[in-house]
């Protein structure tokens, strides 16, 4: 059974989420400040973090930075409605997803399950080990690692999933909504920039190919294309 850490100073919300998670076969515990959360996260036993940005003392952004210094554990940020800057910053710092307050517990559970589906299995069929190398970039699906010119790339799980799917479809345009559904587990709304931010982070880490061109091209109005090497 998956165990979730809820980091939020709203005690009523914490109690509501714990009750709802229990009905969904998810165990959970709550802490109300960032320092306590970091102490718990340095021990095993937590599978995912629900992290509010507005925390007393150490805010959620600083907590996320600290988490990413020692762990790749999935993190879903809780953000105030309309705070796009905080959402983008959270994703840039390595959050897997975000959900704005107020939200439906049902929607949050759907986001959590989407993260677990991605974390628990590879995109490859039947969990077979897929190894691909194109344009100096290599991926190994069994350990979810990617390299560029032999050097390990510090990708988040979302970034790896994007890269894996695009490389498996190299030379073919992948529609934006299809990619979002594969890696985020949902379709994007008109103002959802999650995929854009993850893609931007991935491109920065990948850099250019040997000719100085982009490895992933944006096909305006359609989606993305991982460039296939010329024979």
FIZAVO-892854 format. One record per residue (C-alpha): x, y, z; residue in one letter; residue number from 1. Coordinates in nm, 4 decimals. Layout:
BEGIN
<r><x>X</x><y>Y</y><z>Z</z><rest>A</rest><nr>NUM</nr></r>
...
***
This chain:
BEGIN
<r><x>0.0000</x><y>0.0000</y><z>0.0000</z><rest>X</rest><nr>1</nr></r>
<r><x>0.1329</x><y>0.3422</y><z>-0.0942</z><rest>X</rest><nr>2</nr></r>
<r><x>0.2134</x><y>0.5867</y><z>0.1834</z><rest>X</rest><nr>3</nr></r>
<r><x>0.1689</x><y>0.9607</y><z>0.1325</z><rest>X</rest><nr>4</nr></r>
<r><x>0.3092</x><y>1.2515</y><z>0.3320</z><rest>X</rest><nr>5</nr></r>
<r><x>0.0821</x><y>1.5581</y><z>0.3397</z><rest>X</rest><nr>6</nr></r>
<r><x>0.2656</x><y>1.8807</y><z>0.4221</z><rest>X</rest><nr>7</nr></r>
<r><x>0.0107</x><y>2.1549</y><z>0.4915</z><rest>X</rest><nr>8</nr></r>
<r><x>-0.0683</x><y>2.3779</y><z>0.7895</z><rest>X</rest><nr>9</nr></r>
<r><x>-0.4434</x><y>2.3559</y><z>0.7231</z><rest>X</rest><nr>10</nr></r>
<r><x>-0.5406</x><y>2.0895</y><z>0.9767</z><rest>X</rest><nr>11</nr></r>
<r><x>-0.8969</x><y>2.0543</y><z>0.8490</z><rest>X</rest><nr>12</nr></r>
<r><x>-0.7755</x><y>1.9922</y><z>0.4938</z><rest>X</rest><nr>13</nr></r>
<r><x>-0.5264</x><y>1.7366</y><z>0.6212</z><rest>X</rest><nr>14</nr></r>
<r><x>-0.7977</x><y>1.5466</y><z>0.8058</z><rest>X</rest><nr>15</nr></r>
<r><x>-1.0243</x><y>1.5554</y><z>0.4997</z><rest>X</rest><nr>16</nr></r>
<r><x>-0.7499</x><y>1.4226</y><z>0.2725</z><rest>X</rest><nr>17</nr></r>
<r><x>-0.6509</x><y>1.1487</y><z>0.5154</z><rest>X</rest><nr>18</nr></r>
<r><x>-1.0094</x><y>1.0282</y><z>0.5342</z><rest>X</rest><nr>19</nr></r>
<r><x>-1.0470</x><y>1.0384</y><z>0.1556</z><rest>X</rest><nr>20</nr></r>
<r><x>-0.7143</x><y>0.8637</y><z>0.0930</z><rest>X</rest><nr>21</nr></r>
<r><x>-0.8082</x><y>0.5866</y><z>0.3345</z><rest>X</rest><nr>22</nr></r>
<r><x>-1.1152</x><y>0.5097</y><z>0.1236</z><rest>X</rest><nr>23</nr></r>
<r><x>-0.8851</x><y>0.4837</y><z>-0.1796</z><rest>X</rest><nr>24</nr></r>
<r><x>-0.6489</x><y>0.2335</y><z>-0.0098</z><rest>X</rest><nr>25</nr></r>
<r><x>-0.3786</x><y>0.4955</y><z>0.0416</z><rest>X</rest><nr>26</nr></r>
<r><x>-0.2175</x><y>0.5434</y><z>0.3816</z><rest>X</rest><nr>27</nr></r>
<r><x>-0.1075</x><y>0.8927</y><z>0.4812</z><rest>X</rest><nr>28</nr></r>
<r><x>0.0325</x><y>1.1120</y><z>0.7568</z><rest>X</rest><nr>29</nr></r>
<r><x>0.0354</x><y>1.4886</y><z>0.8018</z><rest>X</rest><nr>30</nr></r>
<r><x>0.2940</x><y>1.7385</y><z>0.9143</z><rest>X</rest><nr>31</nr></r>
<r><x>0.2391</x><y>2.1124</y><z>0.9312</z><rest>X</rest><nr>32</nr></r>
<r><x>0.5836</x><y>2.2548</y><z>0.8669</z><rest>X</rest><nr>33</nr></r>
<r><x>0.8647</x><y>2.2008</y><z>0.6194</z><rest>X</rest><nr>34</nr></r>
<r><x>1.1439</x><y>2.1098</y><z>0.8617</z><rest>X</rest><nr>35</nr></r>
<r><x>0.9446</x><y>1.8222</y><z>1.0094</z><rest>X</rest><nr>36</nr></r>
<r><x>0.8653</x><y>1.7003</y><z>0.6572</z><rest>X</rest><nr>37</nr></r>
<r><x>1.2346</x><y>1.6948</y><z>0.5638</z><rest>X</rest><nr>38</nr></r>
<r><x>1.3175</x><y>1.4945</y><z>0.8763</z><rest>X</rest><nr>39</nr></r>
<r><x>1.0601</x><y>1.2298</y><z>0.7828</z><rest>X</rest><nr>40</nr></r>
<r><x>1.1680</x><y>1.2189</y><z>0.4188</z><rest>X</rest><nr>41</nr></r>
<r><x>1.5231</x><y>1.1263</y><z>0.5074</z><rest>X</rest><nr>42</nr></r>
<r><x>1.3856</x><y>0.7912</y><z>0.6242</z><rest>X</rest><nr>43</nr></r>
<r><x>1.2307</x><y>0.5268</y><z>0.3995</z><rest>X</rest><nr>44</nr></r>
<r><x>0.8607</x><y>0.4500</y><z>0.3870</z><rest>X</rest><nr>45</nr></r>
<r><x>0.7095</x><y>0.7495</y><z>0.2072</z><rest>X</rest><nr>46</nr></r>
<r><x>0.6081</x><y>0.7076</y><z>-0.1571</z><rest>X</rest><nr>47</nr></r>
<r><x>0.4785</x><y>1.0540</y><z>-0.2484</z><rest>X</rest><nr>48</nr></r>
<r><x>0.4597</x><y>1.4046</y><z>-0.1010</z><rest>X</rest><nr>49</nr></r>
<r><x>0.1676</x><y>1.6467</y><z>-0.1185</z><rest>X</rest><nr>50</nr></r>
<r><x>0.3375</x><y>1.9815</y><z>-0.0526</z><rest>X</rest><nr>51</nr></r>
<r><x>0.1657</x><y>2.3149</y><z>0.0059</z><rest>X</rest><nr>52</nr></r>
<r><x>0.3586</x><y>2.6220</y><z>-0.1097</z><rest>X</rest><nr>53</nr></r>
<r><x>0.2232</x><y>2.8486</y><z>0.1666</z><rest>X</rest><nr>54</nr></r>
<r><x>0.3802</x><y>2.7050</y><z>0.4807</z><rest>X</rest><nr>55</nr></r>
<r><x>0.4860</x><y>2.8820</y><z>0.8014</z><rest>X</rest><nr>56</nr></r>
<r><x>0.8591</x><y>2.9352</y><z>0.8401</z><rest>X</rest><nr>57</nr></r>
<r><x>1.0160</x><y>2.7372</y><z>0.5564</z><rest>X</rest><nr>58</nr></r>
<r><x>0.7903</x><y>2.7741</y><z>0.2518</z><rest>X</rest><nr>59</nr></r>
<r><x>0.7056</x><y>2.4940</y><z>0.0120</z><rest>X</rest><nr>60</nr></r>
<r><x>0.9443</x><y>2.6121</y><z>-0.2607</z><rest>X</rest><nr>61</nr></r>
<r><x>1.2403</x><y>2.5961</y><z>-0.0201</z><rest>X</rest><nr>62</nr></r>
<r><x>1.1237</x><y>2.2562</y><z>0.1049</z><rest>X</rest><nr>63</nr></r>
<r><x>1.1089</x><y>2.1298</y><z>-0.2542</z><rest>X</rest><nr>64</nr></r>
<r><x>1.4627</x><y>2.2553</y><z>-0.3244</z><rest>X</rest><nr>65</nr></r>
<r><x>1.5874</x><y>2.0665</y><z>-0.0197</z><rest>X</rest><nr>66</nr></r>
<r><x>1.3982</x><y>1.7499</y><z>-0.1156</z><rest>X</rest><nr>67</nr></r>
<r><x>1.5513</x><y>1.7514</y><z>-0.4621</z><rest>X</rest><nr>68</nr></r>
<r><x>1.8995</x><y>1.7782</y><z>-0.3133</z><rest>X</rest><nr>69</nr></r>
<r><x>1.8701</x><y>1.4224</y><z>-0.1806</z><rest>X</rest><nr>70</nr></r>
<r><x>1.5621</x><y>1.2519</y><z>-0.3265</z><rest>X</rest><nr>71</nr></r>
<r><x>1.3637</x><y>1.1912</y><z>-0.6468</z><rest>X</rest><nr>72</nr></r>
<r><x>1.0462</x><y>1.1087</y><z>-0.4538</z><rest>X</rest><nr>73</nr></r>
<r><x>0.7335</x><y>1.2244</y><z>-0.6438</z><rest>X</rest><nr>74</nr></r>
<r><x>0.6028</x><y>1.5624</y><z>-0.5264</z><rest>X</rest><nr>75</nr></r>
<r><x>0.2665</x><y>1.7216</y><z>-0.6060</z><rest>X</rest><nr>76</nr></r>
<r><x>0.2481</x><y>2.0904</y><z>-0.5154</z><rest>X</rest><nr>77</nr></r>
<r><x>-0.0616</x><y>2.2588</y><z>-0.3741</z><rest>X</rest><nr>78</nr></r>
<r><x>-0.0769</x><y>2.6160</y><z>-0.5046</z><rest>X</rest><nr>79</nr></r>
<r><x>-0.3088</x><y>2.9121</y><z>-0.4557</z><rest>X</rest><nr>80</nr></r>
<r><x>-0.5459</x><y>2.9696</y><z>-0.7450</z><rest>X</rest><nr>81</nr></r>
<r><x>-0.3938</x><y>3.2138</y><z>-0.9924</z><rest>X</rest><nr>82</nr></r>
<r><x>-0.0347</x><y>3.1883</y><z>-0.8631</z><rest>X</rest><nr>83</nr></r>
<r><x>0.1141</x><y>3.0843</y><z>-1.1974</z><rest>X</rest><nr>84</nr></r>
<r><x>0.4643</x><y>3.2005</y><z>-1.1016</z><rest>X</rest><nr>85</nr></r>
<r><x>0.4721</x><y>2.9619</y><z>-0.8044</z><rest>X</rest><nr>86</nr></r>
<r><x>0.3410</x><y>2.6771</y><z>-1.0186</z><rest>X</rest><nr>87</nr></r>
<r><x>0.6043</x><y>2.7272</y><z>-1.2865</z><rest>X</rest><nr>88</nr></r>
<r><x>0.8800</x><y>2.7654</y><z>-1.0270</z><rest>X</rest><nr>89</nr></r>
<r><x>0.7712</x><y>2.4462</y><z>-0.8536</z><rest>X</rest><nr>90</nr></r>
<r><x>0.7819</x><y>2.2509</y><z>-1.1804</z><rest>X</rest><nr>91</nr></r>
<r><x>1.1180</x><y>2.4017</y><z>-1.2729</z><rest>X</rest><nr>92</nr></r>
<r><x>1.2580</x><y>2.2888</y><z>-0.9379</z><rest>X</rest><nr>93</nr></r>
<r><x>1.1441</x><y>1.9313</y><z>-0.9943</z><rest>X</rest><nr>94</nr></r>
<r><x>0.7825</x><y>1.8970</y><z>-0.8785</z><rest>X</rest><nr>95</nr></r>
<r><x>0.6018</x><y>1.6220</y><z>-1.0685</z><rest>X</rest><nr>96</nr></r>
<r><x>0.2698</x><y>1.8026</y><z>-1.0836</z><rest>X</rest><nr>97</nr></r>
<r><x>0.0618</x><y>2.0704</y><z>-0.9147</z><rest>X</rest><nr>98</nr></r>
<r><x>-0.3016</x><y>2.1254</y><z>-0.8293</z><rest>X</rest><nr>99</nr></r>
<r><x>-0.4492</x><y>2.4680</y><z>-0.7440</z><rest>X</rest><nr>100</nr></r>
<r><x>-0.6592</x><y>2.5295</y><z>-0.4326</z><rest>X</rest><nr>101</nr></r>
<r><x>-0.9471</x><y>2.4859</y><z>-0.3906</z><rest>X</rest><nr>102</nr></r>
<r><x>-0.9516</x><y>2.1398</y><z>-0.5454</z><rest>X</rest><nr>103</nr></r>
<r><x>-1.1549</x><y>1.8220</y><z>-0.5445</z><rest>X</rest><nr>104</nr></r>
<r><x>-1.0018</x><y>1.5363</y><z>-0.3415</z><rest>X</rest><nr>105</nr></r>
<r><x>-1.1118</x><y>1.3095</y><z>-0.6242</z><rest>X</rest><nr>106</nr></r>
<r><x>-0.9012</x><y>1.5100</y><z>-0.8718</z><rest>X</rest><nr>107</nr></r>
<r><x>-0.6021</x><y>1.4974</y><z>-0.6379</z><rest>X</rest><nr>108</nr></r>
<r><x>-0.6328</x><y>1.1198</y><z>-0.6070</z><rest>X</rest><nr>109</nr></r>
<r><x>-0.6449</x><y>1.0947</y><z>-0.9861</z><rest>X</rest><nr>110</nr></r>
<r><x>-0.3200</x><y>1.2968</y><z>-1.0065</z><rest>X</rest><nr>111</nr></r>
<r><x>-0.1584</x><y>1.0780</y><z>-0.7387</z><rest>X</rest><nr>112</nr></r>
<r><x>-0.2525</x><y>0.7561</y><z>-0.9180</z><rest>X</rest><nr>113</nr></r>
<r><x>-0.1185</x><y>0.8950</y><z>-1.2463</z><rest>X</rest><nr>114</nr></r>
<r><x>0.2169</x><y>0.9651</y><z>-1.0781</z><rest>X</rest><nr>115</nr></r>
<r><x>0.2266</x><y>0.6143</y><z>-0.9296</z><rest>X</rest><nr>116</nr></r>
<r><x>0.1460</x><y>0.4547</y><z>-1.2663</z><rest>X</rest><nr>117</nr></r>
<r><x>0.4418</x><y>0.6358</y><z>-1.4179</z><rest>X</rest><nr>118</nr></r>
<r><x>0.6707</x><y>0.5599</y><z>-1.1230</z><rest>X</rest><nr>119</nr></r>
<r><x>0.5834</x><y>0.1922</y><z>-1.0947</z><rest>X</rest><nr>120</nr></r>
<r><x>0.6239</x><y>0.0906</y><z>-1.4568</z><rest>X</rest><nr>121</nr></r>
<r><x>0.8090</x><y>0.1797</y><z>-1.7706</z><rest>X</rest><nr>122</nr></r>
<r><x>0.6300</x><y>0.3113</y><z>-2.0765</z><rest>X</rest><nr>123</nr></r>
<r><x>0.7600</x><y>0.0051</y><z>-2.2589</z><rest>X</rest><nr>124</nr></r>
<r><x>0.5152</x><y>-0.2783</y><z>-2.3191</z><rest>X</rest><nr>125</nr></r>
<r><x>0.5242</x><y>-0.5734</y><z>-2.0795</z><rest>X</rest><nr>126</nr></r>
<r><x>0.7936</x><y>-0.3910</y><z>-1.8787</z><rest>X</rest><nr>127</nr></r>
<r><x>1.0607</x><y>-0.5036</y><z>-2.1264</z><rest>X</rest><nr>128</nr></r>
<r><x>1.3960</x><y>-0.3322</y><z>-2.0952</z><rest>X</rest><nr>129</nr></r>
<r><x>1.4204</x><y>-0.0709</y><z>-2.3688</z><rest>X</rest><nr>130</nr></r>
<r><x>1.7610</x><y>0.0724</y><z>-2.4562</z><rest>X</rest><nr>131</nr></r>
<r><x>1.7804</x><y>0.3383</y><z>-2.7246</z><rest>X</rest><nr>132</nr></r>
<r><x>2.0654</x><y>0.5599</y><z>-2.8376</z><rest>X</rest><nr>133</nr></r>
<r><x>2.0100</x><y>0.8438</y><z>-3.0843</z><rest>X</rest><nr>134</nr></r>
<r><x>2.2132</x><y>1.1586</y><z>-3.1468</z><rest>X</rest><nr>135</nr></r>
<r><x>2.4442</x><y>1.0805</y><z>-2.8553</z><rest>X</rest><nr>136</nr></r>
<r><x>2.1515</x><y>1.0435</y><z>-2.6124</z><rest>X</rest><nr>137</nr></r>
<r><x>2.0862</x><y>0.7045</y><z>-2.4555</z><rest>X</rest><nr>138</nr></r>
<r><x>1.8043</x><y>0.5755</y><z>-2.2360</z><rest>X</rest><nr>139</nr></r>
<r><x>1.7715</x><y>0.2619</y><z>-2.0265</z><rest>X</rest><nr>140</nr></r>
<r><x>1.4099</x><y>0.2020</y><z>-1.9257</z><rest>X</rest><nr>141</nr></r>
<r><x>1.4829</x><y>-0.0661</y><z>-1.6646</z><rest>X</rest><nr>142</nr></r>
<r><x>1.6674</x><y>0.1803</y><z>-1.4400</z><rest>X</rest><nr>143</nr></r>
<r><x>1.5094</x><y>0.4963</y><z>-1.5834</z><rest>X</rest><nr>144</nr></r>
<r><x>1.8428</x><y>0.6553</y><z>-1.6649</z><rest>X</rest><nr>145</nr></r>
<r><x>1.9431</x><y>0.8760</y><z>-1.9541</z><rest>X</rest><nr>146</nr></r>
<r><x>2.2876</x><y>0.9777</y><z>-2.0744</z><rest>X</rest><nr>147</nr></r>
<r><x>2.4279</x><y>1.2386</y><z>-2.3128</z><rest>X</rest><nr>148</nr></r>
<r><x>2.7662</x><y>1.1569</y><z>-2.4678</z><rest>X</rest><nr>149</nr></r>
<r><x>2.8165</x><y>0.9016</y><z>-2.1909</z><rest>X</rest><nr>150</nr></r>
<r><x>2.7366</x><y>1.1424</y><z>-1.9061</z><rest>X</rest><nr>151</nr></r>
<r><x>2.4380</x><y>1.0734</y><z>-1.6805</z><rest>X</rest><nr>152</nr></r>
<r><x>2.1585</x><y>1.3295</y><z>-1.7162</z><rest>X</rest><nr>153</nr></r>
<r><x>1.9895</x><y>1.4461</y><z>-1.3906</z><rest>X</rest><nr>154</nr></r>
<r><x>1.6338</x><y>1.3971</y><z>-1.5158</z><rest>X</rest><nr>155</nr></r>
<r><x>1.3198</x><y>1.3878</y><z>-1.3060</z><rest>X</rest><nr>156</nr></r>
<r><x>1.0790</x><y>1.0976</y><z>-1.3622</z><rest>X</rest><nr>157</nr></r>
<r><x>0.8523</x><y>1.3167</y><z>-1.5741</z><rest>X</rest><nr>158</nr></r>
<r><x>1.1424</x><y>1.4378</y><z>-1.7882</z><rest>X</rest><nr>159</nr></r>
<r><x>1.2642</x><y>1.0812</y><z>-1.8376</z><rest>X</rest><nr>160</nr></r>
<r><x>0.9152</x><y>0.9692</y><z>-1.9393</z><rest>X</rest><nr>161</nr></r>
<r><x>0.8899</x><y>1.2504</y><z>-2.1943</z><rest>X</rest><nr>162</nr></r>
<r><x>1.2311</x><y>1.1663</y><z>-2.3386</z><rest>X</rest><nr>163</nr></r>
<r><x>1.1609</x><y>0.7927</y><z>-2.3487</z><rest>X</rest><nr>164</nr></r>
<r><x>0.8320</x><y>0.8339</y><z>-2.5313</z><rest>X</rest><nr>165</nr></r>
<r><x>0.9694</x><y>1.0821</y><z>-2.7842</z><rest>X</rest><nr>166</nr></r>
<r><x>1.2773</x><y>0.8693</y><z>-2.8539</z><rest>X</rest><nr>167</nr></r>
<r><x>1.0624</x><y>0.5623</y><z>-2.9075</z><rest>X</rest><nr>168</nr></r>
<r><x>0.8708</x><y>0.7679</y><z>-3.1635</z><rest>X</rest><nr>169</nr></r>
<r><x>1.1836</x><y>0.9304</y><z>-3.3130</z><rest>X</rest><nr>170</nr></r>
<r><x>1.1185</x><y>1.0828</y><z>-3.6523</z><rest>X</rest><nr>171</nr></r>
<r><x>0.7428</x><y>1.0957</y><z>-3.5877</z><rest>X</rest><nr>172</nr></r>
<r><x>0.5463</x><y>1.3920</y><z>-3.4552</z><rest>X</rest><nr>173</nr></r>
<r><x>0.3844</x><y>1.3211</y><z>-3.1174</z><rest>X</rest><nr>174</nr></r>
<r><x>0.0743</x><y>1.5283</y><z>-3.0511</z><rest>X</rest><nr>175</nr></r>
<r><x>0.0946</x><y>1.7475</y><z>-2.7415</z><rest>X</rest><nr>176</nr></r>
<r><x>-0.2201</x><y>1.6121</y><z>-2.5781</z><rest>X</rest><nr>177</nr></r>
<r><x>-0.1152</x><y>1.2522</y><z>-2.6428</z><rest>X</rest><nr>178</nr></r>
<r><x>0.2215</x><y>1.3180</y><z>-2.4791</z><rest>X</rest><nr>179</nr></r>
<r><x>0.0549</x><y>1.4845</y><z>-2.1794</z><rest>X</rest><nr>180</nr></r>
<r><x>-0.1771</x><y>1.1869</y><z>-2.1358</z><rest>X</rest><nr>181</nr></r>
<r><x>0.1163</x><y>0.9438</y><z>-2.1500</z><rest>X</rest><nr>182</nr></r>
<r><x>0.3433</x><y>1.1238</y><z>-1.9023</z><rest>X</rest><nr>183</nr></r>
<r><x>0.1025</x><y>1.3209</y><z>-1.6807</z><rest>X</rest><nr>184</nr></r>
<r><x>-0.1972</x><y>1.0894</y><z>-1.6988</z><rest>X</rest><nr>185</nr></r>
<r><x>-0.4364</x><y>1.3605</y><z>-1.8127</z><rest>X</rest><nr>186</nr></r>
<r><x>-0.5316</x><y>1.5954</y><z>-2.0933</z><rest>X</rest><nr>187</nr></r>
<r><x>-0.4183</x><y>1.9556</y><z>-2.0628</z><rest>X</rest><nr>188</nr></r>
<r><x>-0.6552</x><y>2.2455</y><z>-2.0115</z><rest>X</rest><nr>189</nr></r>
<r><x>-0.5998</x><y>2.5676</y><z>-2.2063</z><rest>X</rest><nr>190</nr></r>
<r><x>-0.4063</x><y>2.7331</y><z>-1.9197</z><rest>X</rest><nr>191</nr></r>
<r><x>-0.2104</x><y>2.4282</y><z>-1.8014</z><rest>X</rest><nr>192</nr></r>
<r><x>0.1612</x><y>2.4879</y><z>-1.8629</z><rest>X</rest><nr>193</nr></r>
<r><x>0.2848</x><y>2.1746</y><z>-1.6887</z><rest>X</rest><nr>194</nr></r>
<r><x>0.4044</x><y>1.9970</y><z>-2.0012</z><rest>X</rest><nr>195</nr></r>
<r><x>0.5653</x><y>2.3152</y><z>-2.1371</z><rest>X</rest><nr>196</nr></r>
<r><x>0.7735</x><y>2.3611</y><z>-1.8228</z><rest>X</rest><nr>197</nr></r>
<r><x>0.8805</x><y>1.9952</y><z>-1.8085</z><rest>X</rest><nr>198</nr></r>
<r><x>0.9754</x><y>2.0138</y><z>-2.1771</z><rest>X</rest><nr>199</nr></r>
<r><x>1.1771</x><y>2.3327</y><z>-2.1231</z><rest>X</rest><nr>200</nr></r>
<r><x>1.3685</x><y>2.1702</y><z>-1.8356</z><rest>X</rest><nr>201</nr></r>
<r><x>1.4367</x><y>1.8602</y><z>-2.0440</z><rest>X</rest><nr>202</nr></r>
<r><x>1.5701</x><y>2.0623</y><z>-2.3373</z><rest>X</rest><nr>203</nr></r>
<r><x>1.8058</x><y>2.2568</y><z>-2.1125</z><rest>X</rest><nr>204</nr></r>
<r><x>1.9484</x><y>1.9346</y><z>-1.9728</z><rest>X</rest><nr>205</nr></r>
<r><x>1.9776</x><y>1.7704</y><z>-2.3160</z><rest>X</rest><nr>206</nr></r>
<r><x>2.1477</x><y>2.0645</y><z>-2.4844</z><rest>X</rest><nr>207</nr></r>
<r><x>2.2037</x><y>2.0577</y><z>-2.8619</z><rest>X</rest><nr>208</nr></r>
<r><x>2.3229</x><y>1.7841</y><z>-3.0939</z><rest>X</rest><nr>209</nr></r>
<r><x>2.6709</x><y>1.7853</y><z>-3.2488</z><rest>X</rest><nr>210</nr></r>
<r><x>2.5528</x><y>2.0201</y><z>-3.5253</z><rest>X</rest><nr>211</nr></r>
<r><x>2.4156</x><y>2.2714</y><z>-3.2747</z><rest>X</rest><nr>212</nr></r>
<r><x>2.0521</x><y>2.1908</y><z>-3.3590</z><rest>X</rest><nr>213</nr></r>
<r><x>1.7711</x><y>2.1059</y><z>-3.1178</z><rest>X</rest><nr>214</nr></r>
<r><x>1.7247</x><y>1.7378</y><z>-3.0372</z><rest>X</rest><nr>215</nr></r>
<r><x>1.3527</x><y>1.7929</y><z>-2.9780</z><rest>X</rest><nr>216</nr></r>
<r><x>1.1646</x><y>2.0128</y><z>-3.2215</z><rest>X</rest><nr>217</nr></r>
<r><x>0.8339</x><y>2.1850</y><z>-3.1547</z><rest>X</rest><nr>218</nr></r>
<r><x>0.5888</x><y>2.1377</y><z>-3.4391</z><rest>X</rest><nr>219</nr></r>
<r><x>0.3710</x><y>2.4437</y><z>-3.3976</z><rest>X</rest><nr>220</nr></r>
<r><x>0.0056</x><y>2.3687</y><z>-3.3319</z><rest>X</rest><nr>221</nr></r>
<r><x>0.0664</x><y>1.9928</y><z>-3.3246</z><rest>X</rest><nr>222</nr></r>
<r><x>0.3303</x><y>1.8658</y><z>-3.0838</z><rest>X</rest><nr>223</nr></r>
<r><x>0.6914</x><y>1.7531</y><z>-3.0622</z><rest>X</rest><nr>224</nr></r>
<r><x>0.9431</x><y>1.5581</y><z>-3.2665</z><rest>X</rest><nr>225</nr></r>
<r><x>1.2615</x><y>1.3877</y><z>-3.1515</z><rest>X</rest><nr>226</nr></r>
<r><x>1.4991</x><y>1.4305</y><z>-3.4436</z><rest>X</rest><nr>227</nr></r>
<r><x>1.6017</x><y>1.1026</y><z>-3.6021</z><rest>X</rest><nr>228</nr></r>
<r><x>1.9629</x><y>1.0872</y><z>-3.7209</z><rest>X</rest><nr>229</nr></r>
<r><x>2.0181</x><y>1.0842</y><z>-4.0938</z><rest>X</rest><nr>230</nr></r>
<r><x>2.1479</x><y>0.7572</y><z>-4.2320</z><rest>X</rest><nr>231</nr></r>
***
